[in-house]
Amino acid sequence: MSEYSIVRVGNEYIVQAGDKSILRISSRRKAVKIMTLAADLLDQEMVQQVEDSPSISRDLAIVPEKSELP
């Protein structure tokens, strides 16, 4: 994940990913909460992608067909 920062500009807080502004909100507390929720969702997505990816043990070239078993 990118590096995130929260910058105050006037009465607003801007969430930045690297040098790009991605969110503007009036409360720092809400900005932190939203970014935490977003990071959790991204982590869950990564876990799901890892679980859905084929592992070596599921590779058809390695696991024999039932008819090939003794």
CHARMM-style PDB file with segment names, atoms N, HN, CA, C and O in Angstrom:
ATOM      1  N   MET     1       0.821  -1.173   0.000  1.00  0.00      PROA
ATOM      2  CA  MET     1       0.000   0.000   0.000  1.00  0.00      PROA
ATOM      3  C   MET     1       0.871   1.244   0.000  1.00  0.00      PROA
ATOM      4  O   MET     1       2.012   1.224   0.463  1.00  0.00      PROA
ATOM      5  N   SER     2       0.321   2.314  -0.521  1.00  0.00      PROA
ATOM      6  HN  SER     2      -0.605   2.330  -0.898  1.00  0.00      PROA
ATOM      7  CA  SER     2       1.062   3.572  -0.576  1.00  0.00      PROA
ATOM      8  C   SER     2       1.201   4.176   0.809  1.00  0.00      PROA
ATOM      9  O   SER     2       0.533   3.762   1.756  1.00  0.00      PROA
ATOM     10  N   GLU     3       2.071   5.149   0.909  1.00  0.00      PROA
ATOM     11  HN  GLU     3       2.614   5.485   0.139  1.00  0.00      PROA
ATOM     12  CA  GLU     3       2.186   5.901   2.145  1.00  0.00      PROA
ATOM     13  C   GLU     3       1.080   6.940   2.176  1.00  0.00      PROA
ATOM     14  O   GLU     3       0.899   7.689   1.216  1.00  0.00      PROA
ATOM     15  N   TYR     4       0.344   6.988   3.271  1.00  0.00      PROA
ATOM     16  HN  TYR     4       0.491   6.380   4.051  1.00  0.00      PROA
ATOM     17  CA  TYR     4      -0.755   7.922   3.419  1.00  0.00      PROA
ATOM     18  C   TYR     4      -0.379   8.994   4.431  1.00  0.00      PROA
ATOM     19  O   TYR     4       0.361   8.750   5.384  1.00  0.00      PROA
ATOM     20  N   SER     5      -0.915  10.193   4.194  1.00  0.00      PROA
ATOM     21  HN  SER     5      -1.517  10.391   3.420  1.00  0.00      PROA
ATOM     22  CA  SER     5      -0.735  11.264   5.156  1.00  0.00      PROA
ATOM     23  C   SER     5      -2.005  12.099   5.180  1.00  0.00      PROA
ATOM     24  O   SER     5      -2.770  12.123   4.216  1.00  0.00      PROA
ATOM     25  N   ILE     6      -2.215  12.780   6.297  1.00  0.00      PROA
ATOM     26  HN  ILE     6      -1.594  12.760   7.081  1.00  0.00      PROA
ATOM     27  CA  ILE     6      -3.357  13.668   6.446  1.00  0.00      PROA
ATOM     28  C   ILE     6      -2.801  15.064   6.677  1.00  0.00      PROA
ATOM     29  O   ILE     6      -2.054  15.299   7.627  1.00  0.00      PROA
ATOM     30  N   VAL     7      -3.174  15.982   5.801  1.00  0.00      PROA
ATOM     31  HN  VAL     7      -3.781  15.791   5.030  1.00  0.00      PROA
ATOM     32  CA  VAL     7      -2.649  17.338   5.829  1.00  0.00      PROA
ATOM     33  C   VAL     7      -3.802  18.304   6.081  1.00  0.00      PROA
ATOM     34  O   VAL     7      -4.861  18.192   5.463  1.00  0.00      PROA
ATOM     35  N   ARG     8      -3.591  19.242   6.983  1.00  0.00      PROA
ATOM     36  HN  ARG     8      -2.731  19.333   7.485  1.00  0.00      PROA
ATOM     37  CA  ARG     8      -4.617  20.248   7.245  1.00  0.00      PROA
ATOM     38  C   ARG     8      -4.411  21.426   6.302  1.00  0.00      PROA
ATOM     39  O   ARG     8      -3.313  21.974   6.197  1.00  0.00      PROA
ATOM     40  N   VAL     9      -5.493  21.808   5.614  1.00  0.00      PROA
ATOM     41  HN  VAL     9      -6.385  21.363   5.699  1.00  0.00      PROA
ATOM     42  CA  VAL     9      -5.486  22.962   4.724  1.00  0.00      PROA
ATOM     43  C   VAL     9      -6.703  23.800   5.101  1.00  0.00      PROA
ATOM     44  O   VAL     9      -7.838  23.433   4.797  1.00  0.00      PROA
ATOM     45  N   GLY    10      -6.459  24.923   5.765  1.00  0.00      PROA
ATOM     46  HN  GLY    10      -5.537  25.221   6.012  1.00  0.00      PROA
ATOM     47  CA  GLY    10      -7.564  25.757   6.242  1.00  0.00      PROA
ATOM     48  C   GLY    10      -8.361  25.015   7.295  1.00  0.00      PROA
ATOM     49  O   GLY    10      -7.808  24.571   8.301  1.00  0.00      PROA
ATOM     50  N   ASN    11      -9.649  24.881   7.069  1.00  0.00      PROA
ATOM     51  HN  ASN    11     -10.098  25.242   6.251  1.00  0.00      PROA
ATOM     52  CA  ASN    11     -10.517  24.162   8.004  1.00  0.00      PROA
ATOM     53  C   ASN    11     -10.744  22.716   7.594  1.00  0.00      PROA
ATOM     54  O   ASN    11     -11.540  22.022   8.228  1.00  0.00      PROA
ATOM     55  N   GLU    12     -10.071  22.243   6.557  1.00  0.00      PROA
ATOM     56  HN  GLU    12      -9.425  22.806   6.042  1.00  0.00      PROA
ATOM     57  CA  GLU    12     -10.279  20.898   6.045  1.00  0.00      PROA
ATOM     58  C   GLU    12      -9.022  20.049   6.210  1.00  0.00      PROA
ATOM     59  O   GLU    12      -7.915  20.559   6.384  1.00  0.00      PROA
ATOM     60  N   TYR    13      -9.232  18.753   6.149  1.00  0.00      PROA
ATOM     61  HN  TYR    13     -10.131  18.338   6.007  1.00  0.00      PROA
ATOM     62  CA  TYR    13      -8.125  17.788   6.181  1.00  0.00      PROA
ATOM     63  C   TYR    13      -8.135  17.045   4.859  1.00  0.00      PROA
ATOM     64  O   TYR    13      -9.181  16.613   4.375  1.00  0.00      PROA
ATOM     65  N   ILE    14      -6.965  16.909   4.294  1.00  0.00      PROA
ATOM     66  HN  ILE    14      -6.116  17.260   4.687  1.00  0.00      PROA
ATOM     67  CA  ILE    14      -6.823  16.227   3.013  1.00  0.00      PROA
ATOM     68  C   ILE    14      -5.974  14.984   3.217  1.00  0.00      PROA
ATOM     69  O   ILE    14      -4.854  15.047   3.723  1.00  0.00      PROA
ATOM     70  N   VAL    15      -6.537  13.849   2.808  1.00  0.00      PROA
ATOM     71  HN  VAL    15      -7.447  13.798   2.396  1.00  0.00      PROA
ATOM     72  CA  VAL    15      -5.799  12.591   2.864  1.00  0.00      PROA
ATOM     73  C   VAL    15      -5.047  12.461   1.556  1.00  0.00      PROA
ATOM     74  O   VAL    15      -5.622  12.603   0.477  1.00  0.00      PROA
ATOM     75  N   GLN    16      -3.757  12.189   1.660  1.00  0.00      PROA
ATOM     76  HN  GLN    16      -3.289  12.073   2.537  1.00  0.00      PROA
ATOM     77  CA  GLN    16      -2.913  12.047   0.480  1.00  0.00      PROA
ATOM     78  C   GLN    16      -2.297  10.657   0.442  1.00  0.00      PROA
ATOM     79  O   GLN    16      -1.891  10.112   1.468  1.00  0.00      PROA
ATOM     80  N   ALA    17      -2.236  10.097  -0.753  1.00  0.00      PROA
ATOM     81  HN  ALA    17      -2.565  10.540  -1.586  1.00  0.00      PROA
ATOM     82  CA  ALA    17      -1.524   8.845  -1.000  1.00  0.00      PROA
ATOM     83  C   ALA    17      -0.322   9.231  -1.848  1.00  0.00      PROA
ATOM     84  O   ALA    17      -0.451   9.539  -3.033  1.00  0.00      PROA
ATOM     85  N   GLY    18       0.845   9.208  -1.222  1.00  0.00      PROA
ATOM     86  HN  GLY    18       0.950   8.957  -0.260  1.00  0.00      PROA
ATOM     87  CA  GLY    18       2.028   9.715  -1.903  1.00  0.00      PROA
ATOM     88  C   GLY    18       1.870  11.215  -2.071  1.00  0.00      PROA
ATOM     89  O   GLY    18       1.722  11.937  -1.085  1.00  0.00      PROA
ATOM     90  N   ASP    19       1.899  11.689  -3.296  1.00  0.00      PROA
ATOM     91  HN  ASP    19       2.019  11.103  -4.097  1.00  0.00      PROA
ATOM     92  CA  ASP    19       1.727  13.125  -3.538  1.00  0.00      PROA
ATOM     93  C   ASP    19       0.360  13.459  -4.127  1.00  0.00      PROA
ATOM     94  O   ASP    19       0.135  14.592  -4.552  1.00  0.00      PROA
ATOM     95  N   LYS    20      -0.568  12.479  -4.160  1.00  0.00      PROA
ATOM     96  HN  LYS    20      -0.385  11.558  -3.815  1.00  0.00      PROA
ATOM     97  CA  LYS    20      -1.904  12.672  -4.710  1.00  0.00      PROA
ATOM     98  C   LYS    20      -2.934  12.857  -3.606  1.00  0.00      PROA
ATOM     99  O   LYS    20      -2.974  12.076  -2.656  1.00  0.00      PROA
ATOM    100  N   SER    21      -3.764  13.882  -3.727  1.00  0.00      PROA
ATOM    101  HN  SER    21      -3.732  14.516  -4.500  1.00  0.00      PROA
ATOM    102  CA  SER    21      -4.861  14.093  -2.789  1.00  0.00      PROA
ATOM    103  C   SER    21      -6.011  13.171  -3.170  1.00  0.00      PROA
ATOM    104  O   SER    21      -6.434  13.156  -4.326  1.00  0.00      PROA
ATOM    105  N   ILE    22      -6.524  12.395  -2.204  1.00  0.00      PROA
ATOM    106  HN  ILE    22      -6.181  12.407  -1.265  1.00  0.00      PROA
ATOM    107  CA  ILE    22      -7.576  11.435  -2.518  1.00  0.00      PROA
ATOM    108  C   ILE    22      -8.861  11.655  -1.732  1.00  0.00      PROA
ATOM    109  O   ILE    22      -9.900  11.101  -2.089  1.00  0.00      PROA
ATOM    110  N   LEU    23      -8.812  12.459  -0.660  1.00  0.00      PROA
ATOM    111  HN  LEU    23      -7.968  12.909  -0.369  1.00  0.00      PROA
ATOM    112  CA  LEU    23     -10.002  12.662   0.160  1.00  0.00      PROA
ATOM    113  C   LEU    23      -9.906  14.002   0.871  1.00  0.00      PROA
ATOM    114  O   LEU    23      -8.857  14.360   1.406  1.00  0.00      PROA
ATOM    115  N   ARG    24     -10.996  14.726   0.871  1.00  0.00      PROA
ATOM    116  HN  ARG    24     -11.848  14.435   0.437  1.00  0.00      PROA
ATOM    117  CA  ARG    24     -11.072  15.995   1.596  1.00  0.00      PROA
ATOM    118  C   ARG    24     -12.241  15.895   2.555  1.00  0.00      PROA
ATOM    119  O   ARG    24     -13.357  15.571   2.148  1.00  0.00      PROA
ATOM    120  N   ILE    25     -11.991  16.173   3.831  1.00  0.00      PROA
ATOM    121  HN  ILE    25     -11.085  16.437   4.162  1.00  0.00      PROA
ATOM    122  CA  ILE    25     -13.010  16.020   4.869  1.00  0.00      PROA
ATOM    123  C   ILE    25     -12.796  17.079   5.942  1.00  0.00      PROA
ATOM    124  O   ILE    25     -11.692  17.604   6.085  1.00  0.00      PROA
ATOM    125  N   SER    26     -13.843  17.394   6.695  1.00  0.00      PROA
ATOM    126  HN  SER    26     -14.740  16.967   6.579  1.00  0.00      PROA
ATOM    127  CA  SER    26     -13.757  18.488   7.667  1.00  0.00      PROA
ATOM    128  C   SER    26     -13.220  18.055   9.029  1.00  0.00      PROA
ATOM    129  O   SER    26     -12.875  18.907   9.849  1.00  0.00      PROA
ATOM    130  N   SER    27     -13.144  16.758   9.286  1.00  0.00      PROA
ATOM    131  HN  SER    27     -13.425  16.067   8.621  1.00  0.00      PROA
ATOM    132  CA  SER    27     -12.710  16.270  10.596  1.00  0.00      PROA
ATOM    133  C   SER    27     -11.519  15.320  10.456  1.00  0.00      PROA
ATOM    134  O   SER    27     -11.564  14.366   9.679  1.00  0.00      PROA
ATOM    135  N   ARG    28     -10.467  15.589  11.207  1.00  0.00      PROA
ATOM    136  HN  ARG    28     -10.431  16.365  11.838  1.00  0.00      PROA
ATOM    137  CA  ARG    28      -9.299  14.707  11.182  1.00  0.00      PROA
ATOM    138  C   ARG    28      -9.669  13.319  11.706  1.00  0.00      PROA
ATOM    139  O   ARG    28      -9.218  12.305  11.174  1.00  0.00      PROA
ATOM    140  N   ARG    29     -10.481  13.285  12.739  1.00  0.00      PROA
ATOM    141  HN  ARG    29     -10.847  14.109  13.172  1.00  0.00      PROA
ATOM    142  CA  ARG    29     -10.900  12.001  13.320  1.00  0.00      PROA
ATOM    143  C   ARG    29     -11.638  11.148  12.279  1.00  0.00      PROA
ATOM    144  O   ARG    29     -11.396   9.945  12.179  1.00  0.00      PROA
ATOM    145  N   LYS    30     -12.536  11.771  11.505  1.00  0.00      PROA
ATOM    146  HN  LYS    30     -12.732  12.748  11.586  1.00  0.00      PROA
ATOM    147  CA  LYS    30     -13.256  11.037  10.460  1.00  0.00      PROA
ATOM    148  C   LYS    30     -12.299  10.591   9.357  1.00  0.00      PROA
ATOM    149  O   LYS    30     -12.442   9.492   8.822  1.00  0.00      PROA
ATOM    150  N   ALA    31     -11.335  11.425   9.017  1.00  0.00      PROA
ATOM    151  HN  ALA    31     -11.218  12.318   9.452  1.00  0.00      PROA
ATOM    152  CA  ALA    31     -10.360  11.055   7.985  1.00  0.00      PROA
ATOM    153  C   ALA    31      -9.568   9.825   8.414  1.00  0.00      PROA
ATOM    154  O   ALA    31      -9.349   8.911   7.619  1.00  0.00      PROA
ATOM    155  N   VAL    32      -9.144   9.807   9.670  1.00  0.00      PROA
ATOM    156  HN  VAL    32      -9.322  10.549  10.316  1.00  0.00      PROA
ATOM    157  CA  VAL    32      -8.392   8.651  10.180  1.00  0.00      PROA
ATOM    158  C   VAL    32      -9.272   7.412  10.173  1.00  0.00      PROA
ATOM    159  O   VAL    32      -8.821   6.336   9.780  1.00  0.00      PROA
ATOM    160  N   LYS    33     -10.527   7.551  10.604  1.00  0.00      PROA
ATOM    161  HN  LYS    33     -10.893   8.425  10.923  1.00  0.00      PROA
ATOM    162  CA  LYS    33     -11.447   6.409  10.650  1.00  0.00      PROA
ATOM    163  C   LYS    33     -11.694   5.848   9.244  1.00  0.00      PROA
ATOM    164  O   LYS    33     -11.674   4.633   9.043  1.00  0.00      PROA
ATOM    165  N   ILE    34     -11.926   6.735   8.280  1.00  0.00      PROA
ATOM    166  HN  ILE    34     -11.943   7.722   8.443  1.00  0.00      PROA
ATOM    167  CA  ILE    34     -12.179   6.292   6.907  1.00  0.00      PROA
ATOM    168  C   ILE    34     -10.952   5.596   6.331  1.00  0.00      PROA
ATOM    169  O   ILE    34     -11.080   4.566   5.670  1.00  0.00      PROA
ATOM    170  N   MET    35      -9.776   6.142   6.571  1.00  0.00      PROA
ATOM    171  HN  MET    35      -9.672   6.979   7.108  1.00  0.00      PROA
ATOM    172  CA  MET    35      -8.564   5.526   6.051  1.00  0.00      PROA
ATOM    173  C   MET    35      -8.295   4.171   6.710  1.00  0.00      PROA
ATOM    174  O   MET    35      -7.807   3.249   6.056  1.00  0.00      PROA
ATOM    175  N   THR    36      -8.608   4.050   7.988  1.00  0.00      PROA
ATOM    176  HN  THR    36      -9.005   4.798   8.519  1.00  0.00      PROA
ATOM    177  CA  THR    36      -8.448   2.770   8.674  1.00  0.00      PROA
ATOM    178  C   THR    36      -9.394   1.730   8.085  1.00  0.00      PROA
ATOM    179  O   THR    36      -8.994   0.592   7.841  1.00  0.00      PROA
ATOM    180  N   LEU    37     -10.644   2.119   7.856  1.00  0.00      PROA
ATOM    181  HN  LEU    37     -10.969   3.043   8.055  1.00  0.00      PROA
ATOM    182  CA  LEU    37     -11.608   1.201   7.248  1.00  0.00      PROA
ATOM    183  C   LEU    37     -11.175   0.799   5.843  1.00  0.00      PROA
ATOM    184  O   LEU    37     -11.281  -0.369   5.467  1.00  0.00      PROA
ATOM    185  N   ALA    38     -10.688   1.765   5.068  1.00  0.00      PROA
ATOM    186  HN  ALA    38     -10.602   2.714   5.374  1.00  0.00      PROA
ATOM    187  CA  ALA    38     -10.228   1.467   3.710  1.00  0.00      PROA
ATOM    188  C   ALA    38      -9.044   0.502   3.728  1.00  0.00      PROA
ATOM    189  O   ALA    38      -8.978  -0.420   2.915  1.00  0.00      PROA
ATOM    190  N   ALA    39      -8.114   0.712   4.651  1.00  0.00      PROA
ATOM    191  HN  ALA    39      -8.167   1.461   5.312  1.00  0.00      PROA
ATOM    192  CA  ALA    39      -6.949  -0.175   4.755  1.00  0.00      PROA
ATOM    193  C   ALA    39      -7.386  -1.584   5.139  1.00  0.00      PROA
ATOM    194  O   ALA    39      -6.852  -2.562   4.617  1.00  0.00      PROA
ATOM    195  N   ASP    40      -8.359  -1.694   6.054  1.00  0.00      PROA
ATOM    196  HN  ASP    40      -8.792  -0.899   6.478  1.00  0.00      PROA
ATOM    197  CA  ASP    40      -8.877  -3.009   6.441  1.00  0.00      PROA
ATOM    198  C   ASP    40      -9.528  -3.718   5.259  1.00  0.00      PROA
ATOM    199  O   ASP    40      -9.328  -4.917   5.067  1.00  0.00      PROA
ATOM    200  N   LEU    41     -10.306  -2.979   4.466  1.00  0.00      PROA
ATOM    201  HN  LEU    41     -10.468  -2.005   4.623  1.00  0.00      PROA
ATOM    202  CA  LEU    41     -10.938  -3.572   3.289  1.00  0.00      PROA
ATOM    203  C   LEU    41      -9.897  -4.040   2.277  1.00  0.00      PROA
ATOM    204  O   LEU    41     -10.041  -5.113   1.690  1.00  0.00      PROA
ATOM    205  N   LEU    42      -8.864  -3.252   2.072  1.00  0.00      PROA
ATOM    206  HN  LEU    42      -8.747  -2.380   2.549  1.00  0.00      PROA
ATOM    207  CA  LEU    42      -7.802  -3.657   1.151  1.00  0.00      PROA
ATOM    208  C   LEU    42      -7.074  -4.895   1.662  1.00  0.00      PROA
ATOM    209  O   LEU    42      -6.713  -5.773   0.878  1.00  0.00      PROA
ATOM    210  N   ASP    43      -6.857  -4.966   2.978  1.00  0.00      PROA
ATOM    211  HN  ASP    43      -7.150  -4.252   3.615  1.00  0.00      PROA
ATOM    212  CA  ASP    43      -6.219  -6.155   3.555  1.00  0.00      PROA
ATOM    213  C   ASP    43      -7.088  -7.387   3.352  1.00  0.00      PROA
ATOM    214  O   ASP    43      -6.576  -8.455   3.018  1.00  0.00      PROA
ATOM    215  N   GLN    44      -8.410  -7.251   3.553  1.00  0.00      PROA
ATOM    216  HN  GLN    44      -8.826  -6.383   3.824  1.00  0.00      PROA
ATOM    217  CA  GLN    44      -9.327  -8.374   3.347  1.00  0.00      PROA
ATOM    218  C   GLN    44      -9.319  -8.822   1.889  1.00  0.00      PROA
ATOM    219  O   GLN    44      -9.371 -10.017   1.595  1.00  0.00      PROA
ATOM    220  N   GLU    45      -9.253  -7.852   0.983  1.00  0.00      PROA
ATOM    221  HN  GLU    45      -9.211  -6.882   1.222  1.00  0.00      PROA
ATOM    222  CA  GLU    45      -9.212  -8.176  -0.442  1.00  0.00      PROA
ATOM    223  C   GLU    45      -7.945  -8.956  -0.775  1.00  0.00      PROA
ATOM    224  O   GLU    45      -7.985  -9.912  -1.549  1.00  0.00      PROA
ATOM    225  N   MET    46      -6.826  -8.549  -0.191  1.00  0.00      PROA
ATOM    226  HN  MET    46      -6.794  -7.773   0.438  1.00  0.00      PROA
ATOM    227  CA  MET    46      -5.566  -9.245  -0.438  1.00  0.00      PROA
ATOM    228  C   MET    46      -5.627 -10.674   0.085  1.00  0.00      PROA
ATOM    229  O   MET    46      -5.154 -11.596  -0.579  1.00  0.00      PROA
ATOM    230  N   VAL    47      -6.206 -10.866   1.273  1.00  0.00      PROA
ATOM    231  HN  VAL    47      -6.589 -10.117   1.812  1.00  0.00      PROA
ATOM    232  CA  VAL    47      -6.340 -12.208   1.844  1.00  0.00      PROA
ATOM    233  C   VAL    47      -7.216 -13.065   0.943  1.00  0.00      PROA
ATOM    234  O   VAL    47      -6.898 -14.227   0.692  1.00  0.00      PROA
ATOM    235  N   GLN    48      -8.316 -12.502   0.456  1.00  0.00      PROA
ATOM    236  HN  GLN    48      -8.575 -11.558   0.661  1.00  0.00      PROA
ATOM    237  CA  GLN    48      -9.214 -13.241  -0.423  1.00  0.00      PROA
ATOM    238  C   GLN    48      -8.505 -13.636  -1.715  1.00  0.00      PROA
ATOM    239  O   GLN    48      -8.696 -14.749  -2.204  1.00  0.00      PROA
ATOM    240  N   GLN    49      -7.689 -12.741  -2.276  1.00  0.00      PROA
ATOM    241  HN  GLN    49      -7.534 -11.837  -1.878  1.00  0.00      PROA
ATOM    242  CA  GLN    49      -6.970 -13.060  -3.498  1.00  0.00      PROA
ATOM    243  C   GLN    49      -5.973 -14.192  -3.263  1.00  0.00      PROA
ATOM    244  O   GLN    49      -5.799 -15.056  -4.122  1.00  0.00      PROA
ATOM    245  N   VAL    50      -5.327 -14.188  -2.114  1.00  0.00      PROA
ATOM    246  HN  VAL    50      -5.469 -13.486  -1.416  1.00  0.00      PROA
ATOM    247  CA  VAL    50      -4.366 -15.247  -1.792  1.00  0.00      PROA
ATOM    248  C   VAL    50      -5.097 -16.572  -1.621  1.00  0.00      PROA
ATOM    249  O   VAL    50      -4.627 -17.607  -2.095  1.00  0.00      PROA
ATOM    250  N   GLU    51      -6.244 -16.546  -0.945  1.00  0.00      PROA
ATOM    251  HN  GLU    51      -6.626 -15.705  -0.560  1.00  0.00      PROA
ATOM    252  CA  GLU    51      -7.014 -17.774  -0.741  1.00  0.00      PROA
ATOM    253  C   GLU    51      -7.564 -18.314  -2.050  1.00  0.00      PROA
ATOM    254  O   GLU    51      -7.664 -19.529  -2.221  1.00  0.00      PROA
ATOM    255  N   ASP    52      -7.924 -17.431  -2.977  1.00  0.00      PROA
ATOM    256  HN  ASP    52      -7.843 -16.444  -2.838  1.00  0.00      PROA
ATOM    257  CA  ASP    52      -8.498 -17.854  -4.252  1.00  0.00      PROA
ATOM    258  C   ASP    52      -7.457 -18.280  -5.268  1.00  0.00      PROA
ATOM    259  O   ASP    52      -7.790 -18.950  -6.246  1.00  0.00      PROA
ATOM    260  N   SER    53      -6.216 -17.911  -5.061  1.00  0.00      PROA
ATOM    261  HN  SER    53      -5.945 -17.367  -4.267  1.00  0.00      PROA
ATOM    262  CA  SER    53      -5.194 -18.266  -6.036  1.00  0.00      PROA
ATOM    263  C   SER    53      -4.862 -19.744  -5.911  1.00  0.00      PROA
ATOM    264  O   SER    53      -4.863 -20.293  -4.810  1.00  0.00      PROA
ATOM    265  N   PRO    54      -4.580 -20.385  -7.031  1.00  0.00      PROA
ATOM    266  CA  PRO    54      -4.263 -21.819  -6.973  1.00  0.00      PROA
ATOM    267  C   PRO    54      -2.929 -22.058  -6.263  1.00  0.00      PROA
ATOM    268  O   PRO    54      -1.939 -21.370  -6.509  1.00  0.00      PROA
ATOM    269  N   SER    55      -2.935 -23.025  -5.403  1.00  0.00      PROA
ATOM    270  HN  SER    55      -3.740 -23.584  -5.203  1.00  0.00      PROA
ATOM    271  CA  SER    55      -1.685 -23.370  -4.722  1.00  0.00      PROA
ATOM    272  C   SER    55      -1.003 -24.497  -5.489  1.00  0.00      PROA
ATOM    273  O   SER    55      -1.596 -25.094  -6.388  1.00  0.00      PROA
ATOM    274  N   ILE    56       0.209 -24.773  -5.139  1.00  0.00      PROA
ATOM    275  HN  ILE    56       0.691 -24.288  -4.409  1.00  0.00      PROA
ATOM    276  CA  ILE    56       0.968 -25.826  -5.824  1.00  0.00      PROA
ATOM    277  C   ILE    56       0.275 -27.173  -5.666  1.00  0.00      PROA
ATOM    278  O   ILE    56       0.263 -27.974  -6.600  1.00  0.00      PROA
ATOM    279  N   SER    57      -0.300 -27.431  -4.499  1.00  0.00      PROA
ATOM    280  HN  SER    57      -0.291 -26.781  -3.740  1.00  0.00      PROA
ATOM    281  CA  SER    57      -0.933 -28.730  -4.275  1.00  0.00      PROA
ATOM    282  C   SER    57      -2.190 -28.913  -5.119  1.00  0.00      PROA
ATOM    283  O   SER    57      -2.632 -30.045  -5.318  1.00  0.00      PROA
ATOM    284  N   ARG    58      -2.775 -27.826  -5.618  1.00  0.00      PROA
ATOM    285  HN  ARG    58      -2.416 -26.907  -5.456  1.00  0.00      PROA
ATOM    286  CA  ARG    58      -3.969 -27.921  -6.450  1.00  0.00      PROA
ATOM    287  C   ARG    58      -3.625 -27.935  -7.938  1.00  0.00      PROA
ATOM    288  O   ARG    58      -4.520 -28.068  -8.772  1.00  0.00      PROA
ATOM    289  N   ASP    59      -2.377 -27.804  -8.275  1.00  0.00      PROA
ATOM    290  HN  ASP    59      -1.650 -27.696  -7.597  1.00  0.00      PROA
ATOM    291  CA  ASP    59      -1.969 -27.765  -9.674  1.00  0.00      PROA
ATOM    292  C   ASP    59      -2.213 -29.126 -10.307  1.00  0.00      PROA
ATOM    293  O   ASP    59      -1.753 -30.147  -9.796  1.00  0.00      PROA
ATOM    294  N   LEU    60      -2.937 -29.138 -11.418  1.00  0.00      PROA
ATOM    295  HN  LEU    60      -3.310 -28.308 -11.834  1.00  0.00      PROA
ATOM    296  CA  LEU    60      -3.279 -30.408 -12.063  1.00  0.00      PROA
ATOM    297  C   LEU    60      -2.053 -31.164 -12.545  1.00  0.00      PROA
ATOM    298  O   LEU    60      -2.097 -32.390 -12.654  1.00  0.00      PROA
ATOM    299  N   ALA    61      -0.980 -30.481 -12.832  1.00  0.00      PROA
ATOM    300  HN  ALA    61      -0.945 -29.485 -12.744  1.00  0.00      PROA
ATOM    301  CA  ALA    61       0.233 -31.156 -13.283  1.00  0.00      PROA
ATOM    302  C   ALA    61       0.899 -31.910 -12.138  1.00  0.00      PROA
ATOM    303  O   ALA    61       1.694 -32.818 -12.381  1.00  0.00      PROA
ATOM    304  N   ILE    62       0.592 -31.554 -10.907  1.00  0.00      PROA
ATOM    305  HN  ILE    62      -0.054 -30.817 -10.709  1.00  0.00      PROA
ATOM    306  CA  ILE    62       1.220 -32.202  -9.753  1.00  0.00      PROA
ATOM    307  C   ILE    62       0.281 -33.221  -9.105  1.00  0.00      PROA
ATOM    308  O   ILE    62       0.717 -34.310  -8.732  1.00  0.00      PROA
ATOM    309  N   VAL    63      -0.981 -32.887  -8.969  1.00  0.00      PROA
ATOM    310  HN  VAL    63      -1.335 -32.002  -9.271  1.00  0.00      PROA
ATOM    311  CA  VAL    63      -1.948 -33.769  -8.333  1.00  0.00      PROA
ATOM    312  C   VAL    63      -2.473 -34.739  -9.385  1.00  0.00      PROA
ATOM    313  O   VAL    63      -3.010 -34.308 -10.405  1.00  0.00      PROA
ATOM    314  N   PRO    64      -2.327 -36.044  -9.151  1.00  0.00      PROA
ATOM    315  CA  PRO    64      -2.770 -37.007 -10.154  1.00  0.00      PROA
ATOM    316  C   PRO    64      -4.297 -37.100 -10.210  1.00  0.00      PROA
ATOM    317  O   PRO    64      -4.989 -36.815  -9.233  1.00  0.00      PROA
ATOM    318  N   GLU    65      -4.800 -37.505 -11.370  1.00  0.00      PROA
ATOM    319  HN  GLU    65      -4.238 -37.737 -12.164  1.00  0.00      PROA
ATOM    320  CA  GLU    65      -6.222 -37.766 -11.519  1.00  0.00      PROA
ATOM    321  C   GLU    65      -6.600 -38.980 -10.679  1.00  0.00      PROA
ATOM    322  O   GLU    65      -5.738 -39.795 -10.351  1.00  0.00      PROA
ATOM    323  N   LYS    66      -7.879 -39.110 -10.327  1.00  0.00      PROA
ATOM    324  HN  LYS    66      -8.579 -38.448 -10.594  1.00  0.00      PROA
ATOM    325  CA  LYS    66      -8.325 -40.247  -9.524  1.00  0.00      PROA
ATOM    326  C   LYS    66      -8.055 -41.570 -10.241  1.00  0.00      PROA
ATOM    327  O   LYS    66      -7.734 -42.573  -9.603  1.00  0.00      PROA
ATOM    328  N   SER    67      -8.186 -41.569 -11.552  1.00  0.00      PROA
ATOM    329  HN  SER    67      -8.447 -40.754 -12.071  1.00  0.00      PROA
ATOM    330  CA  SER    67      -7.947 -42.797 -12.317  1.00  0.00      PROA
ATOM    331  C   SER    67      -6.492 -43.221 -12.292  1.00  0.00      PROA
ATOM    332  O   SER    67      -6.196 -44.384 -12.567  1.00  0.00      PROA
ATOM    333  N   GLU    68      -5.569 -42.317 -11.972  1.00  0.00      PROA
ATOM    334  HN  GLU    68      -5.810 -41.372 -11.749  1.00  0.00      PROA
ATOM    335  CA  GLU    68      -4.149 -42.631 -11.936  1.00  0.00      PROA
ATOM    336  C   GLU    68      -3.710 -43.155 -10.574  1.00  0.00      PROA
ATOM    337  O   GLU    68      -2.591 -43.647 -10.429  1.00  0.00      PROA
ATOM    338  N   LEU    69      -4.588 -43.052  -9.573  1.00  0.00      PROA
ATOM    339  HN  LEU    69      -5.497 -42.653  -9.691  1.00  0.00      PROA
ATOM    340  CA  LEU    69      -4.231 -43.502  -8.229  1.00  0.00      PROA
ATOM    341  C   LEU    69      -4.299 -45.021  -8.157  1.00  0.00      PROA
ATOM    342  O   LEU    69      -5.135 -45.629  -8.825  1.00  0.00      PROA
ATOM    343  N   PRO    70      -3.428 -45.652  -7.353  1.00  0.00      PROA
ATOM    344  CA  PRO    70      -3.432 -47.129  -7.260  1.00  0.00      PROA
ATOM    345  C   PRO    70      -4.659 -47.677  -6.566  1.00  0.00      PROA
ATOM    346  OT1 PRO    70      -4.794 -48.891  -6.418  1.00  0.00      PROA
TER     347      PRO     70
END
